[in-house]
Amino acid sequence: MTEPQADRDDRDEPVTLAHDGSWPGYLCTCAEALNAPEPVPRVVGSEAPLGLFESRMAVARDDGRAAALWDRLTAKAGVPAMRIVLEAFLSERPDARTNAAVVIRRLRRDGAAALRDLADPVVLSVDKAANKARREAERMTGIARFSELADGSWYAPLEPECDVLPLVADHFAARFAAMRFALHDLRRGRAVLHDPGRPWLLTDGFALN
């Protein structure tokens, strides 16, 4: 006796695009999505659980490809529009990265005007996600407290709801330009490292000995 076949065709299931979790990796999945037919594929981090019937394709991180897409979109839509996309990405809200990929396609076509259509639920979702990350970044700049370590450097632990270190790094680097410090996201194991006179560095897998 043969088992009954499911009433579906896996070939009709859209492919999900997976990135490594980084912003350049995400931009590479968006570059891939721009070449895909409508609707825009779902975009997830590689750590997201695999759906029962999901077909997933991992998109390799390529910093040159990411930078090229950023430059093209910035020339078309402007830096403020692309910062909103970045903030939505960092919000870690459900579906924010897929919706931001949809918005990126519209930014390529319509420029910054695409973000003014808040009657569109996708655009509104991206706007809300960006606002969430922005508010959390502002909150972190107000509550961060540095302690001096034995080697003369300074350390501040944070536990933000969103992945806001890229949004607050410039603020702290400018405010404490003469300090050698680490701004540590305890939830994600990441840190902004700053040495006077040098650009700040975002590093993964950070731990304080």
C-alpha angles and dihedrals in degrees: 000000000000123000117249115260120238114255094242142073116234089206089068092057111101116241116251116224116221127199132190094253096259126115093242089048090051092050088053090056088049090052087053091047091052088063094048124094121252131316100054109244120252112264122210141160115260090248093063114111114261114247119237094251098020122133108204132192120194113221114209119234112250113175092197092053091047093050091048092053091046091052093048094048093044090052089052103038106016134241097282091058092049091047088058089054090049092050091049089051091051093048091076089211115157111272092003092120094048091047091047089053088054090050091049089058089052092046089055090053104035106018122220091337088079090072094054094067096091090160085075108088093217093053091044090051091052091048091051092047091050091049091051093053092044093052091047091050090052090049092052093052088057100047103036111117123189125213123197116242128212093263093055096256124120131238133196123182120207135181105196123178090225131043093260105151092102088053097051102035095089091050094054095040090055096042095047099029093147094050131090103219148157121217104199126202100204095190095056102028092237131127142189109227119199131188120182112262094015134091114262118257128218111212134182127218094033120169130172114232 
